[in-house]
Amino acid sequence: MEKTILDACRGHYLSLKVLAELLNRSPDPLRQGHLNRMVKNRQLERAYPAEPNSPKQAYTSAE
């Protein structure tokens, strides 16, 4: 799953809603089960790092 998320986010930002639709997952479990851990492990970067709960939040792969 993590490789798929990284591939989808490579080179641009994707919102939680878009990621959930692409992966056919529910947004909250996706964020809690994968995205937060990937941000913590520096695999992903948030568009708004100072506002992790921003409704405009999006993710990109850290390269």
PDB file of N, CA, C, O and CB in Angstrom:
ATOM      1  N   MET A   1       0.826  -1.192   0.000  1.00  0.00           N
ATOM      2  CA  MET A   1       0.000   0.000   0.000  1.00  0.00           C
ATOM      3  C   MET A   1       0.870   1.256   0.000  1.00  0.00           C
ATOM      4  O   MET A   1       0.568   2.216  -0.709  1.00  0.00           O
ATOM      5  CB  MET A   1      -0.939  -0.002   1.209  1.00  0.00           C
ATOM      6  N   GLU A   2       1.953   1.257   0.792  1.00  0.00           N
ATOM      7  CA  GLU A   2       2.789   2.452   0.890  1.00  0.00           C
ATOM      8  C   GLU A   2       3.439   2.803  -0.444  1.00  0.00           C
ATOM      9  O   GLU A   2       3.537   3.980  -0.792  1.00  0.00           O
ATOM     10  CB  GLU A   2       3.862   2.255   1.948  1.00  0.00           C
ATOM     11  N   LYS A   3       3.883   1.799  -1.190  1.00  0.00           N
ATOM     12  CA  LYS A   3       4.486   2.064  -2.490  1.00  0.00           C
ATOM     13  C   LYS A   3       3.463   2.700  -3.431  1.00  0.00           C
ATOM     14  O   LYS A   3       3.801   3.611  -4.187  1.00  0.00           O
ATOM     15  CB  LYS A   3       5.044   0.765  -3.100  1.00  0.00           C
ATOM     16  N   THR A   4       2.239   2.235  -3.390  1.00  0.00           N
ATOM     17  CA  THR A   4       1.180   2.794  -4.226  1.00  0.00           C
ATOM     18  C   THR A   4       0.912   4.243  -3.857  1.00  0.00           C
ATOM     19  O   THR A   4       0.733   5.085  -4.737  1.00  0.00           O
ATOM     20  CB  THR A   4      -0.104   1.970  -4.094  1.00  0.00           C
ATOM     21  N   ILE A   5       0.884   4.538  -2.572  1.00  0.00           N
ATOM     22  CA  ILE A   5       0.670   5.914  -2.114  1.00  0.00           C
ATOM     23  C   ILE A   5       1.820   6.796  -2.578  1.00  0.00           C
ATOM     24  O   ILE A   5       1.592   7.893  -3.089  1.00  0.00           O
ATOM     25  CB  ILE A   5       0.535   5.971  -0.571  1.00  0.00           C
ATOM     26  N   LEU A   6       3.047   6.330  -2.405  1.00  0.00           N
ATOM     27  CA  LEU A   6       4.215   7.113  -2.825  1.00  0.00           C
ATOM     28  C   LEU A   6       4.202   7.364  -4.331  1.00  0.00           C
ATOM     29  O   LEU A   6       4.497   8.470  -4.782  1.00  0.00           O
ATOM     30  CB  LEU A   6       5.511   6.393  -2.426  1.00  0.00           C
ATOM     31  N   ASP A   7       3.862   6.346  -5.100  1.00  0.00           N
ATOM     32  CA  ASP A   7       3.799   6.507  -6.557  1.00  0.00           C
ATOM     33  C   ASP A   7       2.731   7.525  -6.952  1.00  0.00           C
ATOM     34  O   ASP A   7       2.952   8.343  -7.845  1.00  0.00           O
ATOM     35  CB  ASP A   7       3.514   5.157  -7.234  1.00  0.00           C
ATOM     36  N   ALA A   8       1.587   7.476  -6.296  1.00  0.00           N
ATOM     37  CA  ALA A   8       0.495   8.401  -6.613  1.00  0.00           C
ATOM     38  C   ALA A   8       0.853   9.839  -6.258  1.00  0.00           C
ATOM     39  O   ALA A   8       0.425  10.772  -6.937  1.00  0.00           O
ATOM     40  CB  ALA A   8      -0.776   7.990  -5.878  1.00  0.00           C
ATOM     41  N   CYS A   9       1.627  10.019  -5.210  1.00  0.00           N
ATOM     42  CA  CYS A   9       1.958  11.362  -4.712  1.00  0.00           C
ATOM     43  C   CYS A   9       3.260  11.923  -5.287  1.00  0.00           C
ATOM     44  O   CYS A   9       3.646  13.043  -4.953  1.00  0.00           O
ATOM     45  CB  CYS A   9       2.056  11.333  -3.209  1.00  0.00           C
ATOM     46  N   ARG A  10       3.922  11.178  -6.125  1.00  0.00           N
ATOM     47  CA  ARG A  10       5.223  11.611  -6.655  1.00  0.00           C
ATOM     48  C   ARG A  10       5.038  12.799  -7.606  1.00  0.00           C
ATOM     49  O   ARG A  10       4.329  12.709  -8.608  1.00  0.00           O
ATOM     50  CB  ARG A  10       5.935  10.437  -7.390  1.00  0.00           C
ATOM     51  N   GLY A  11       5.692  13.909  -7.264  1.00  0.00           N
ATOM     52  CA  GLY A  11       5.733  15.069  -8.143  1.00  0.00           C
ATOM     53  C   GLY A  11       4.604  16.057  -7.991  1.00  0.00           C
ATOM     54  O   GLY A  11       4.610  17.098  -8.647  1.00  0.00           O
ATOM     55  N   HIS A  12       3.625  15.760  -7.137  1.00  0.00           N
ATOM     56  CA  HIS A  12       2.511  16.690  -6.915  1.00  0.00           C
ATOM     57  C   HIS A  12       1.805  16.340  -5.606  1.00  0.00           C
ATOM     58  O   HIS A  12       2.037  15.287  -5.013  1.00  0.00           O
ATOM     59  CB  HIS A  12       1.505  16.650  -8.107  1.00  0.00           C
ATOM     60  N   TYR A  13       0.947  17.245  -5.181  1.00  0.00           N
ATOM     61  CA  TYR A  13       0.185  17.045  -3.950  1.00  0.00           C
ATOM     62  C   TYR A  13      -1.175  16.451  -4.269  1.00  0.00           C
ATOM     63  O   TYR A  13      -1.820  16.840  -5.243  1.00  0.00           O
ATOM     64  CB  TYR A  13       0.024  18.370  -3.182  1.00  0.00           C
ATOM     65  N   LEU A  14      -1.606  15.506  -3.444  1.00  0.00           N
ATOM     66  CA  LEU A  14      -2.939  14.929  -3.543  1.00  0.00           C
ATOM     67  C   LEU A  14      -3.633  15.059  -2.195  1.00  0.00           C
ATOM     68  O   LEU A  14      -3.033  14.823  -1.146  1.00  0.00           O
ATOM     69  CB  LEU A  14      -2.875  13.445  -3.993  1.00  0.00           C
ATOM     70  N   SER A  15      -4.891  15.433  -2.241  1.00  0.00           N
ATOM     71  CA  SER A  15      -5.667  15.559  -1.005  1.00  0.00           C
ATOM     72  C   SER A  15      -6.048  14.176  -0.481  1.00  0.00           C
ATOM     73  O   SER A  15      -5.972  13.178  -1.198  1.00  0.00           O
ATOM     74  CB  SER A  15      -6.936  16.416  -1.240  1.00  0.00           C
ATOM     75  N   LEU A  16      -6.451  14.143   0.765  1.00  0.00           N
ATOM     76  CA  LEU A  16      -6.904  12.897   1.377  1.00  0.00           C
ATOM     77  C   LEU A  16      -8.086  12.327   0.602  1.00  0.00           C
ATOM     78  O   LEU A  16      -8.159  11.121   0.371  1.00  0.00           O
ATOM     79  CB  LEU A  16      -7.289  13.122   2.852  1.00  0.00           C
ATOM     80  N   LYS A  17      -8.998  13.187   0.207  1.00  0.00           N
ATOM     81  CA  LYS A  17     -10.184  12.733  -0.530  1.00  0.00           C
ATOM     82  C   LYS A  17      -9.786  12.066  -1.840  1.00  0.00           C
ATOM     83  O   LYS A  17     -10.300  10.998  -2.169  1.00  0.00           O
ATOM     84  CB  LYS A  17     -11.134  13.913  -0.807  1.00  0.00           C
ATOM     85  N   VAL A  18      -8.883  12.676  -2.586  1.00  0.00           N
ATOM     86  CA  VAL A  18      -8.443  12.111  -3.861  1.00  0.00           C
ATOM     87  C   VAL A  18      -7.709  10.790  -3.636  1.00  0.00           C
ATOM     88  O   VAL A  18      -7.954   9.815  -4.347  1.00  0.00           O
ATOM     89  CB  VAL A  18      -7.533  13.107  -4.610  1.00  0.00           C
ATOM     90  N   LEU A  19      -6.810  10.752  -2.651  1.00  0.00           N
ATOM     91  CA  LEU A  19      -6.100   9.508  -2.348  1.00  0.00           C
ATOM     92  C   LEU A  19      -7.073   8.389  -1.975  1.00  0.00           C
ATOM     93  O   LEU A  19      -6.928   7.254  -2.430  1.00  0.00           O
ATOM     94  CB  LEU A  19      -5.097   9.732  -1.210  1.00  0.00           C
ATOM     95  N   ALA A  20      -8.054   8.713  -1.154  1.00  0.00           N
ATOM     96  CA  ALA A  20      -9.035   7.708  -0.738  1.00  0.00           C
ATOM     97  C   ALA A  20      -9.806   7.172  -1.944  1.00  0.00           C
ATOM     98  O   ALA A  20     -10.063   5.971  -2.035  1.00  0.00           O
ATOM     99  CB  ALA A  20     -10.011   8.304   0.294  1.00  0.00           C
ATOM    100  N   GLU A  21     -10.172   8.054  -2.861  1.00  0.00           N
ATOM    101  CA  GLU A  21     -10.895   7.614  -4.055  1.00  0.00           C
ATOM    102  C   GLU A  21     -10.003   6.752  -4.949  1.00  0.00           C
ATOM    103  O   GLU A  21     -10.444   5.718  -5.452  1.00  0.00           O
ATOM    104  CB  GLU A  21     -11.417   8.827  -4.840  1.00  0.00           C
ATOM    105  N   LEU A  22      -8.760   7.171  -5.148  1.00  0.00           N
ATOM    106  CA  LEU A  22      -7.837   6.406  -5.986  1.00  0.00           C
ATOM    107  C   LEU A  22      -7.575   5.007  -5.430  1.00  0.00           C
ATOM    108  O   LEU A  22      -7.458   4.037  -6.179  1.00  0.00           O
ATOM    109  CB  LEU A  22      -6.524   7.156  -6.127  1.00  0.00           C
ATOM    110  N   LEU A  23      -7.485   4.923  -4.104  1.00  0.00           N
ATOM    111  CA  LEU A  23      -7.142   3.663  -3.449  1.00  0.00           C
ATOM    112  C   LEU A  23      -8.359   2.857  -3.013  1.00  0.00           C
ATOM    113  O   LEU A  23      -8.234   1.754  -2.479  1.00  0.00           O
ATOM    114  CB  LEU A  23      -6.277   3.935  -2.258  1.00  0.00           C
ATOM    115  N   ASN A  24      -9.549   3.432  -3.252  1.00  0.00           N
ATOM    116  CA  ASN A  24     -10.799   2.780  -2.852  1.00  0.00           C
ATOM    117  C   ASN A  24     -10.803   2.465  -1.349  1.00  0.00           C
ATOM    118  O   ASN A  24     -11.127   1.354  -0.929  1.00  0.00           O
ATOM    119  CB  ASN A  24     -11.009   1.487  -3.665  1.00  0.00           C
ATOM    120  N   ARG A  25     -10.439   3.464  -0.568  1.00  0.00           N
ATOM    121  CA  ARG A  25     -10.383   3.347   0.891  1.00  0.00           C
ATOM    122  C   ARG A  25     -11.197   4.469   1.521  1.00  0.00           C
ATOM    123  O   ARG A  25     -11.504   5.463   0.863  1.00  0.00           O
ATOM    124  CB  ARG A  25      -8.914   3.386   1.399  1.00  0.00           C
ATOM    125  N   SER A  26     -11.540   4.314   2.771  1.00  0.00           N
ATOM    126  CA  SER A  26     -12.194   5.377   3.530  1.00  0.00           C
ATOM    127  C   SER A  26     -11.135   6.370   3.972  1.00  0.00           C
ATOM    128  O   SER A  26     -10.035   5.969   4.351  1.00  0.00           O
ATOM    129  CB  SER A  26     -12.973   4.806   4.756  1.00  0.00           C
ATOM    130  N   PRO A  27     -11.450   7.674   3.932  1.00  0.00           N
ATOM    131  CA  PRO A  27     -10.432   8.688   4.249  1.00  0.00           C
ATOM    132  C   PRO A  27      -9.820   8.588   5.640  1.00  0.00           C
ATOM    133  O   PRO A  27      -8.596   8.602   5.767  1.00  0.00           O
ATOM    134  CB  PRO A  27     -11.026  10.030   4.097  1.00  0.00           C
ATOM    135  N   ASP A  28     -10.631   8.488   6.680  1.00  0.00           N
ATOM    136  CA  ASP A  28     -10.073   8.507   8.040  1.00  0.00           C
ATOM    137  C   ASP A  28      -9.153   7.319   8.324  1.00  0.00           C
ATOM    138  O   ASP A  28      -8.048   7.528   8.825  1.00  0.00           O
ATOM    139  CB  ASP A  28     -11.198   8.523   9.056  1.00  0.00           C
ATOM    140  N   PRO A  29      -9.558   6.086   8.027  1.00  0.00           N
ATOM    141  CA  PRO A  29      -8.623   4.974   8.250  1.00  0.00           C
ATOM    142  C   PRO A  29      -7.363   5.073   7.395  1.00  0.00           C
ATOM    143  O   PRO A  29      -6.291   4.653   7.831  1.00  0.00           O
ATOM    144  CB  PRO A  29      -9.315   3.661   7.969  1.00  0.00           C
ATOM    145  N   LEU A  30      -7.475   5.618   6.194  1.00  0.00           N
ATOM    146  CA  LEU A  30      -6.304   5.800   5.342  1.00  0.00           C
ATOM    147  C   LEU A  30      -5.328   6.777   5.990  1.00  0.00           C
ATOM    148  O   LEU A  30      -4.124   6.524   6.047  1.00  0.00           O
ATOM    149  CB  LEU A  30      -6.720   6.302   3.944  1.00  0.00           C
ATOM    150  N   ARG A  31      -5.858   7.886   6.473  1.00  0.00           N
ATOM    151  CA  ARG A  31      -5.014   8.898   7.124  1.00  0.00           C
ATOM    152  C   ARG A  31      -4.381   8.338   8.390  1.00  0.00           C
ATOM    153  O   ARG A  31      -3.178   8.477   8.606  1.00  0.00           O
ATOM    154  CB  ARG A  31      -5.835  10.157   7.458  1.00  0.00           C
ATOM    155  N   GLN A  32      -5.201   7.701   9.227  1.00  0.00           N
ATOM    156  CA  GLN A  32      -4.710   7.199  10.510  1.00  0.00           C
ATOM    157  C   GLN A  32      -3.813   5.970  10.350  1.00  0.00           C
ATOM    158  O   GLN A  32      -2.845   5.812  11.093  1.00  0.00           O
ATOM    159  CB  GLN A  32      -5.882   6.863  11.416  1.00  0.00           C
ATOM    160  N   GLY A  33      -4.123   5.111   9.400  1.00  0.00           N
ATOM    161  CA  GLY A  33      -3.390   3.867   9.255  1.00  0.00           C
ATOM    162  C   GLY A  33      -2.145   3.951   8.400  1.00  0.00           C
ATOM    163  O   GLY A  33      -1.230   3.142   8.551  1.00  0.00           O
ATOM    164  N   HIS A  34      -2.101   4.929   7.495  1.00  0.00           N
ATOM    165  CA  HIS A  34      -0.967   4.987   6.577  1.00  0.00           C
ATOM    166  C   HIS A  34      -0.329   6.370   6.493  1.00  0.00           C
ATOM    167  O   HIS A  34       0.872   6.515   6.721  1.00  0.00           O
ATOM    168  CB  HIS A  34      -1.404   4.558   5.208  1.00  0.00           C
ATOM    169  N   LEU A  35      -1.120   7.377   6.169  1.00  0.00           N
ATOM    170  CA  LEU A  35      -0.551   8.690   5.867  1.00  0.00           C
ATOM    171  C   LEU A  35       0.181   9.309   7.046  1.00  0.00           C
ATOM    172  O   LEU A  35       1.288   9.821   6.879  1.00  0.00           O
ATOM    173  CB  LEU A  35      -1.636   9.621   5.414  1.00  0.00           C
ATOM    174  N   ASN A  36      -0.409   9.273   8.233  1.00  0.00           N
ATOM    175  CA  ASN A  36       0.270   9.859   9.397  1.00  0.00           C
ATOM    176  C   ASN A  36       1.606   9.181   9.675  1.00  0.00           C
ATOM    177  O   ASN A  36       2.593   9.851   9.980  1.00  0.00           O
ATOM    178  CB  ASN A  36      -0.620   9.763  10.631  1.00  0.00           C
ATOM    179  N   ARG A  37       1.638   7.857   9.573  1.00  0.00           N
ATOM    180  CA  ARG A  37       2.883   7.117   9.793  1.00  0.00           C
ATOM    181  C   ARG A  37       3.916   7.457   8.713  1.00  0.00           C
ATOM    182  O   ARG A  37       5.103   7.602   9.006  1.00  0.00           O
ATOM    183  CB  ARG A  37       2.609   5.598   9.810  1.00  0.00           C
ATOM    184  N   MET A  38       3.462   7.580   7.479  1.00  0.00           N
ATOM    185  CA  MET A  38       4.375   7.895   6.386  1.00  0.00           C
ATOM    186  C   MET A  38       4.945   9.304   6.510  1.00  0.00           C
ATOM    187  O   MET A  38       6.094   9.543   6.137  1.00  0.00           O
ATOM    188  CB  MET A  38       3.665   7.740   5.052  1.00  0.00           C
ATOM    189  N   VAL A  39       4.149  10.241   7.034  1.00  0.00           N
ATOM    190  CA  VAL A  39       4.655  11.592   7.302  1.00  0.00           C
ATOM    191  C   VAL A  39       5.691  11.524   8.423  1.00  0.00           C
ATOM    192  O   VAL A  39       6.756  12.135   8.331  1.00  0.00           O
ATOM    193  CB  VAL A  39       3.490  12.565   7.683  1.00  0.00           C
ATOM    194  N   LYS A  40       5.375  10.787   9.468  1.00  0.00           N
ATOM    195  CA  LYS A  40       6.303  10.650  10.599  1.00  0.00           C
ATOM    196  C   LYS A  40       7.626  10.029  10.152  1.00  0.00           C
ATOM    197  O   LYS A  40       8.691  10.417  10.633  1.00  0.00           O
ATOM    198  CB  LYS A  40       5.670   9.795  11.713  1.00  0.00           C
ATOM    199  N   ASN A  41       7.559   9.061   9.228  1.00  0.00           N
ATOM    200  CA  ASN A  41       8.757   8.393   8.714  1.00  0.00           C
ATOM    201  C   ASN A  41       9.425   9.174   7.580  1.00  0.00           C
ATOM    202  O   ASN A  41      10.390   8.703   6.979  1.00  0.00           O
ATOM    203  CB  ASN A  41       8.401   6.999   8.230  1.00  0.00           C
ATOM    204  N   ARG A  42       8.913  10.350   7.300  1.00  0.00           N
ATOM    205  CA  ARG A  42       9.447  11.262   6.266  1.00  0.00           C
ATOM    206  C   ARG A  42       9.389  10.682   4.860  1.00  0.00           C
ATOM    207  O   ARG A  42      10.214  11.006   4.006  1.00  0.00           O
ATOM    208  CB  ARG A  42      10.878  11.620   6.588  1.00  0.00           C
ATOM    209  N   GLN A  43       8.406   9.824   4.631  1.00  0.00           N
ATOM    210  CA  GLN A  43       8.165   9.311   3.287  1.00  0.00           C
ATOM    211  C   GLN A  43       7.261  10.268   2.513  1.00  0.00           C
ATOM    212  O   GLN A  43       7.376  10.408   1.296  1.00  0.00           O
ATOM    213  CB  GLN A  43       7.538   7.903   3.346  1.00  0.00           C
ATOM    214  N   LEU A  44       6.357  10.924   3.247  1.00  0.00           N
ATOM    215  CA  LEU A  44       5.441  11.913   2.675  1.00  0.00           C
ATOM    216  C   LEU A  44       5.648  13.255   3.359  1.00  0.00           C
ATOM    217  O   LEU A  44       6.117  13.326   4.495  1.00  0.00           O
ATOM    218  CB  LEU A  44       3.967  11.453   2.817  1.00  0.00           C
ATOM    219  N   GLU A  45       5.293  14.312   2.650  1.00  0.00           N
ATOM    220  CA  GLU A  45       5.294  15.661   3.223  1.00  0.00           C
ATOM    221  C   GLU A  45       3.899  16.235   3.082  1.00  0.00           C
ATOM    222  O   GLU A  45       3.205  15.994   2.094  1.00  0.00           O
ATOM    223  CB  GLU A  45       6.352  16.582   2.527  1.00  0.00           C
ATOM    224  N   ARG A  46       3.501  16.999   4.088  1.00  0.00           N
ATOM    225  CA  ARG A  46       2.209  17.679   4.051  1.00  0.00           C
ATOM    226  C   ARG A  46       2.349  19.025   3.357  1.00  0.00           C
ATOM    227  O   ARG A  46       3.390  19.675   3.444  1.00  0.00           O
ATOM    228  CB  ARG A  46       1.645  17.863   5.475  1.00  0.00           C
ATOM    229  N   ALA A  47       1.298  19.431   2.674  1.00  0.00           N
ATOM    230  CA  ALA A  47       1.275  20.751   2.034  1.00  0.00           C
ATOM    231  C   ALA A  47       1.276  21.849   3.091  1.00  0.00           C
ATOM    232  O   ALA A  47       1.848  22.918   2.876  1.00  0.00           O
ATOM    233  CB  ALA A  47       0.039  20.892   1.114  1.00  0.00           C
ATOM    234  N   TYR A  48       0.645  21.595   4.218  1.00  0.00           N
ATOM    235  CA  TYR A  48       0.556  22.546   5.324  1.00  0.00           C
ATOM    236  C   TYR A  48       1.070  21.870   6.594  1.00  0.00           C
ATOM    237  O   TYR A  48       0.276  21.431   7.425  1.00  0.00           O
ATOM    238  CB  TYR A  48      -0.912  23.055   5.515  1.00  0.00           C
ATOM    239  N   PRO A  49       2.380  21.784   6.748  1.00  0.00           N
ATOM    240  CA  PRO A  49       2.932  21.041   7.894  1.00  0.00           C
ATOM    241  C   PRO A  49       2.559  21.621   9.255  1.00  0.00           C
ATOM    242  O   PRO A  49       2.470  20.883  10.236  1.00  0.00           O
ATOM    243  CB  PRO A  49       4.424  20.992   7.784  1.00  0.00           C
ATOM    244  N   ALA A  50       2.342  22.918   9.327  1.00  0.00           N
ATOM    245  CA  ALA A  50       1.982  23.544  10.600  1.00  0.00           C
ATOM    246  C   ALA A  50       0.513  23.337  10.944  1.00  0.00           C
ATOM    247  O   ALA A  50       0.094  23.607  12.070  1.00  0.00           O
ATOM    248  CB  ALA A  50       2.294  25.030  10.558  1.00  0.00           C
ATOM    249  N   GLU A  51      -0.272  22.859   9.980  1.00  0.00           N
ATOM    250  CA  GLU A  51      -1.712  22.647  10.183  1.00  0.00           C
ATOM    251  C   GLU A  51      -2.100  21.245   9.732  1.00  0.00           C
ATOM    252  O   GLU A  51      -2.737  21.098   8.689  1.00  0.00           O
ATOM    253  CB  GLU A  51      -2.541  23.710   9.415  1.00  0.00           C
ATOM    254  N   PRO A  52      -1.734  20.213  10.485  1.00  0.00           N
ATOM    255  CA  PRO A  52      -1.989  18.840  10.042  1.00  0.00           C
ATOM    256  C   PRO A  52      -3.462  18.522   9.811  1.00  0.00           C
ATOM    257  O   PRO A  52      -3.775  17.612   9.044  1.00  0.00           O
ATOM    258  CB  PRO A  52      -1.441  17.886  11.046  1.00  0.00           C
ATOM    259  N   ASN A  53      -4.367  19.246  10.451  1.00  0.00           N
ATOM    260  CA  ASN A  53      -5.800  18.986  10.295  1.00  0.00           C
ATOM    261  C   ASN A  53      -6.479  19.965   9.352  1.00  0.00           C
ATOM    262  O   ASN A  53      -7.706  20.063   9.343  1.00  0.00           O
ATOM    263  CB  ASN A  53      -6.480  19.033  11.636  1.00  0.00           C
ATOM    264  N   SER A  54      -5.703  20.691   8.562  1.00  0.00           N
ATOM    265  CA  SER A  54      -6.268  21.658   7.625  1.00  0.00           C
ATOM    266  C   SER A  54      -7.179  20.957   6.618  1.00  0.00           C
ATOM    267  O   SER A  54      -6.824  19.897   6.101  1.00  0.00           O
ATOM    268  CB  SER A  54      -5.145  22.421   6.893  1.00  0.00           C
ATOM    269  N   PRO A  55      -8.341  21.530   6.334  1.00  0.00           N
ATOM    270  CA  PRO A  55      -9.219  20.937   5.322  1.00  0.00           C
ATOM    271  C   PRO A  55      -8.591  20.977   3.920  1.00  0.00           C
ATOM    272  O   PRO A  55      -9.030  20.261   3.020  1.00  0.00           O
ATOM    273  CB  PRO A  55     -10.565  21.666   5.308  1.00  0.00           C
ATOM    274  N   LYS A  56      -7.577  21.809   3.743  1.00  0.00           N
ATOM    275  CA  LYS A  56      -6.876  21.908   2.459  1.00  0.00           C
ATOM    276  C   LYS A  56      -5.650  20.987   2.401  1.00  0.00           C
ATOM    277  O   LYS A  56      -4.902  21.010   1.424  1.00  0.00           O
ATOM    278  CB  LYS A  56      -6.448  23.356   2.207  1.00  0.00           C
ATOM    279  N   GLN A  57      -5.449  20.186   3.440  1.00  0.00           N
ATOM    280  CA  GLN A  57      -4.242  19.364   3.520  1.00  0.00           C
ATOM    281  C   GLN A  57      -4.100  18.443   2.322  1.00  0.00           C
ATOM    282  O   GLN A  57      -5.082  17.894   1.822  1.00  0.00           O
ATOM    283  CB  GLN A  57      -4.250  18.546   4.794  1.00  0.00           C
ATOM    284  N   ALA A  58      -2.873  18.284   1.872  1.00  0.00           N
ATOM    285  CA  ALA A  58      -2.547  17.390   0.769  1.00  0.00           C
ATOM    286  C   ALA A  58      -1.162  16.804   1.040  1.00  0.00           C
ATOM    287  O   ALA A  58      -0.423  17.290   1.896  1.00  0.00           O
ATOM    288  CB  ALA A  58      -2.592  18.140  -0.613  1.00  0.00           C
ATOM    289  N   TYR A  59      -0.829  15.764   0.302  1.00  0.00           N
ATOM    290  CA  TYR A  59       0.410  15.019   0.547  1.00  0.00           C
ATOM    291  C   TYR A  59       1.196  14.838  -0.736  1.00  0.00           C
ATOM    292  O   TYR A  59       0.623  14.667  -1.812  1.00  0.00           O
ATOM    293  CB  TYR A  59       0.106  13.655   1.169  1.00  0.00           C
ATOM    294  N   THR A  60       2.510  14.878  -0.610  1.00  0.00           N
ATOM    295  CA  THR A  60       3.411  14.588  -1.722  1.00  0.00           C
ATOM    296  C   THR A  60       4.512  13.677  -1.212  1.00  0.00           C
ATOM    297  O   THR A  60       4.809  13.654  -0.018  1.00  0.00           O
ATOM    298  CB  THR A  60       4.004  15.897  -2.337  1.00  0.00           C
ATOM    299  N   SER A  61       5.110  12.932  -2.115  1.00  0.00           N
ATOM    300  CA  SER A  61       6.211  12.060  -1.693  1.00  0.00           C
ATOM    301  C   SER A  61       7.438  12.910  -1.408  1.00  0.00           C
ATOM    302  O   SER A  61       7.710  13.884  -2.110  1.00  0.00           O
ATOM    303  CB  SER A  61       6.526  10.986  -2.776  1.00  0.00           C
ATOM    304  N   ALA A  62       8.169  12.536  -0.381  1.00  0.00           N
ATOM    305  CA  ALA A  62       9.394  13.244  -0.011  1.00  0.00           C
ATOM    306  C   ALA A  62      10.522  12.657  -0.836  1.00  0.00           C
ATOM    307  O   ALA A  62      10.773  11.454  -0.783  1.00  0.00           O
ATOM    308  CB  ALA A  62       9.693  13.131   1.530  1.00  0.00           C
ATOM    309  N   GLU A  63      11.192  13.487  -1.587  1.00  0.00           N
ATOM    310  CA  GLU A  63      12.280  12.984  -2.455  1.00  0.00           C
ATOM    311  C   GLU A  63      13.554  13.725  -2.184  1.00  0.00           C
ATOM    312  O   GLU A  63      14.576  13.447  -2.812  1.00  0.00           O
ATOM    313  CB  GLU A  63      11.914  13.113  -3.938  1.00  0.00           C
TER     314      GLU A  63
END
